[in-house]
Amino acid sequence: MDIKTVSDPDEIRKILPVIRSAWGFETMESLVKDMVAAMRFHGGLVLGAYNNGEMVGMSFSFPGFRKGKTYLYSHMTGVVKDSKYSGIGYELKQAQIRWAKENGYDLVAWTFDPMMSLNANFNIGKLGAVSRTYLRNFYGEMEDQLNRGMRTDRLVAELWVNFRIDAPADKPLFLNTPEMDFDRNLAENAKGKMLGLYIPEDFVAMKLSDMKSAMRVREESCYMLETVFKKGYWITDYRRKPRPHYIMRNLTGIDDEMKKNLFY
């Protein structure tokens, strides 16, 4: 009998039939409820947004610990389908950030798909998070409609409670064109300039219409971001016009508290 640490996301999937067998679960609903309740009791946060007494939005987060630092990891924030884009998600995140500050956290972190323009606008553009970490295939194979059939790459969003970066005034040097033609040489030789990276307006539609092109854009964007992150660039802003794009700046000389990348 071997006992070993399991870290690969597709290997983690194999615990599910063991859980079903050991506890007799017929569905996973009870398991999710129990796990969230345990996370909340042991230092996490569960928020609900209510409309006329009915829950229409939720958010849950729990303590994270990496490389000697404790932070609040926001695992999931969502709103029922009929109430999306109503501002509920934003209010939930603001409440989460206030709670984090009141309870001694100076960092809230979460992940999101770098190619999803609405998520990028919400996380970077509206909430003011930054990112310097690209995680390949973070969840392994997923079967939901948004992620099926493609590597689950994610950016780590870092929202430092007491830190904000002013919006840039200069025009960035773009690493690709709005038509998704990429120049790897620009990324490899980036020095001291503000950089830009276009992302698709609607990546889900791209996947549905041309999966091969979507996979190419995923891979090329991955190369660009990993390359410039290693050079000290961070994603510090997101713009929707004239085409959706990230803005990256070199923050090599950032405050000591933030110098160490916890997630790379």
C-alpha positions in Angstrom: 0.0 0.0 0.0 1.4 3.4 -1.1 0.2 6.7 0.4 1.3 9.7 -1.6 0.3 13.3 -2.2 -2.1 13.9 -5.1 -1.7 17.2 -7.0 -2.5 16.5 -10.7 -6.1 17.8 -11.3 -7.1 14.8 -13.4 -5.7 12.5 -10.7 -7.8 14.4 -8.1 -10.9 13.5 -10.1 -10.3 9.8 -9.1 -11.2 10.6 -5.5 -14.9 11.1 -6.5 -15.8 7.4 -6.9 -14.0 6.7 -3.6 -16.1 9.3 -1.8 -19.3 7.9 -3.4 -18.4 4.4 -2.2 -17.2 5.4 1.2 -20.1 7.6 2.2 -22.8 6.4 -0.1 -23.4 9.7 -1.9 -25.9 9.4 -4.8 -25.2 13.0 -5.9 -22.4 15.5 -5.2 -24.8 18.2 -3.9 -24.5 17.2 -0.3 -20.7 16.9 -0.6 -20.4 20.5 -2.0 -22.6 21.9 0.8 -20.6 20.1 3.5 -17.3 21.2 2.1 -18.4 24.9 1.9 -19.8 24.7 5.4 -16.4 23.3 6.7 -14.5 26.0 4.8 -16.6 28.7 6.3 -16.2 27.3 9.9 -12.4 27.1 9.5 -11.7 30.7 8.6 -13.5 31.1 5.3 -16.3 33.3 4.1 -19.7 32.5 2.6 -21.8 35.4 1.2 -25.3 35.4 -0.2 -27.0 38.1 -2.2 -30.8 38.1 -1.7 -33.7 39.6 -3.7 -37.0 39.6 -1.8 -35.7 36.9 0.5 -34.5 34.7 -2.3 -30.8 34.0 -2.8 -29.7 35.1 -6.3 -25.9 35.3 -5.8 -23.2 33.7 -3.8 -19.5 33.8 -3.1 -17.3 31.6 -1.0 -13.7 31.8 -0.1 -11.2 30.2 2.3 -7.8 30.7 3.7 -4.9 30.0 1.3 -1.3 29.5 2.4 1.7 29.4 0.0 5.4 30.2 0.5 4.8 31.4 4.1 2.0 33.8 3.3 -1.7 33.5 4.3 -4.3 35.1 2.0 -8.0 34.7 1.3 -8.6 32.5 -1.8 -11.9 33.3 -3.5 -12.9 30.1 -5.1 -16.3 31.0 -6.6 -18.6 34.0 -7.1 -21.7 33.6 -9.1 -25.2 35.0 -9.9 -28.3 33.1 -11.1 -28.7 33.3 -14.9 -31.7 35.8 -14.8 -29.7 38.3 -12.7 -26.4 38.3 -14.4 -24.8 41.7 -15.3 -27.0 43.4 -12.7 -24.1 44.5 -10.5 -24.7 41.7 -7.9 -21.4 40.0 -8.5 -19.5 43.3 -8.0 -21.3 44.0 -4.7 -20.4 40.5 -3.5 -16.8 41.0 -4.3 -16.7 44.4 -2.6 -18.2 42.8 0.5 -15.6 40.0 0.3 -12.8 42.6 0.1 -14.1 44.5 3.1 -14.4 41.3 5.1 -10.9 40.3 4.2 -9.5 43.6 5.4 -11.5 43.5 8.6 -10.2 40.0 9.3 -6.5 40.7 8.8 -6.0 39.6 5.1 -4.1 42.0 2.9 -4.4 39.8 -0.2 -7.5 38.2 -1.9 -6.6 35.9 -4.8 -8.6 33.9 -7.4 -8.2 32.5 -10.9 -9.9 33.2 -14.2 -9.6 32.3 -17.8 -7.4 34.9 -19.5 -9.3 34.6 -22.8 -12.7 35.5 -21.4 -13.1 39.2 -22.0 -16.1 39.7 -19.6 -14.1 38.1 -16.8 -11.0 40.1 -17.6 -13.0 43.4 -17.6 -14.7 42.5 -14.3 -11.5 41.3 -12.5 -8.9 43.6 -13.8 -10.8 46.6 -15.2 -13.5 47.0 -12.5 -12.2 45.4 -9.3 -8.6 46.5 -9.9 -6.9 43.2 -9.5 -3.5 42.6 -11.0 -1.9 39.4 -12.4 1.6 38.0 -13.0 1.0 34.3 -12.9 -0.2 32.0 -15.7 -1.2 28.5 -14.7 -1.5 25.9 -17.4 -4.4 23.4 -17.3 -5.2 24.4 -13.7 -8.3 22.3 -13.4 -7.4 19.6 -15.8 -10.1 18.4 -18.1 -13.5 20.0 -17.4 -16.9 19.0 -18.7 -19.0 22.2 -18.4 -20.1 24.1 -21.5 -17.5 26.9 -21.1 -14.4 24.7 -20.7 -15.1 21.4 -22.5 -12.5 20.3 -25.1 -9.7 22.8 -24.2 -6.9 23.1 -21.7 -8.1 25.0 -18.6 -5.4 27.7 -18.4 -5.9 30.4 -15.8 -4.5 33.7 -14.6 -4.1 34.3 -10.9 -5.9 37.6 -10.0 -4.2 39.3 -7.0 -6.2 42.0 -5.2 -4.0 43.7 -2.7 -6.3 45.4 -0.2 -4.1 48.4 0.4 -2.5 48.7 -3.1 -3.7 50.2 -6.3 -1.8 51.1 -9.5 -2.8 54.3 -11.4 -4.2 53.9 -14.9 -1.5 54.2 -17.5 -1.5 57.3 -19.8 1.0 56.0 -22.5 0.1 53.9 -25.4 1.3 50.3 -25.1 3.5 48.3 -27.5 1.2 45.5 -28.6 2.4 41.9 -28.8 -0.3 40.9 -31.3 -2.8 42.4 -33.7 -6.6 42.6 -33.2 -6.8 39.8 -35.8 -4.7 37.6 -33.4 -1.4 37.6 -35.2 1.3 37.2 -32.6 4.9 38.4 -32.6 6.9 36.3 -30.2 10.1 38.4 -30.8 8.4 41.4 -29.2 7.7 39.5 -26.0 11.1 37.9 -25.9 12.9 41.3 -26.2 10.5 43.4 -24.2 12.4 46.0 -22.1 11.0 48.8 -20.0 8.0 49.5 -22.1 4.3 49.3 -21.4 2.9 46.3 -23.3 -0.5 45.4 -24.7 -2.1 42.0 -25.6 -5.4 41.8 -27.5 -7.8 39.0 -26.5 -10.9 37.8 -28.4 -14.1 39.7 -28.0 -16.0 36.4 -27.5 -13.8 33.4 -26.9 -16.7 31.1 -26.4 -18.1 31.9 -29.9 -14.6 31.4 -31.3 -14.4 27.9 -29.7 -17.8 27.0 -31.1 -17.0 28.2 -34.6 -13.4 27.3 -35.0 -11.8 25.2 -32.2 -8.4 25.0 -34.0 -8.1 28.8 -34.1 -9.2 29.1 -30.5 -6.5 26.6 -29.4 -3.9 28.5 -31.4 -4.9 31.8 -29.7 -4.8 30.1 -26.3 -1.3 28.7 -26.9 0.1 31.9 -28.4 -1.3 34.1 -25.6 0.1 31.6 -23.1 3.5 32.0 -24.6 3.3 35.8 -24.6 2.1 36.1 -21.0 4.5 33.5 -19.6 7.4 35.2 -21.3 6.7 38.8 -20.2 5.7 37.7 -16.6 9.2 36.2 -16.3 10.7 39.6 -17.2 8.9 41.3 -14.3 5.8 42.5 -16.2 2.3 42.4 -14.5 -1.1 42.8 -16.0 -2.2 46.0 -14.4 -5.2 47.1 -16.5 -7.7 46.0 -19.0 -9.4 48.1 -21.7 -12.5 47.1 -23.7 -12.0 49.7 -26.6 -11.1 49.9 -29.3 -10.6 46.1 -29.0 -10.4 44.1 -25.7 -6.8 44.1 -24.4 -4.6 43.7 -21.4 -2.0 46.3 -20.4 1.2 45.1 -18.8 3.8 47.1 -17.0 7.2 46.2 -15.5 6.9 46.2 -11.8 10.3 44.8 -10.9 10.8 47.4 -8.2 7.4 46.8 -6.5 6.9 47.0 -2.7 8.8 44.4 -0.7 5.6 42.8 0.5 4.6 42.0 -3.0 7.9 41.0 -4.6 7.6 37.3 -3.9 5.3 35.6 -6.4 3.3 33.1 -4.3 1.7 31.3 -7.2 4.5 30.7 -9.7 
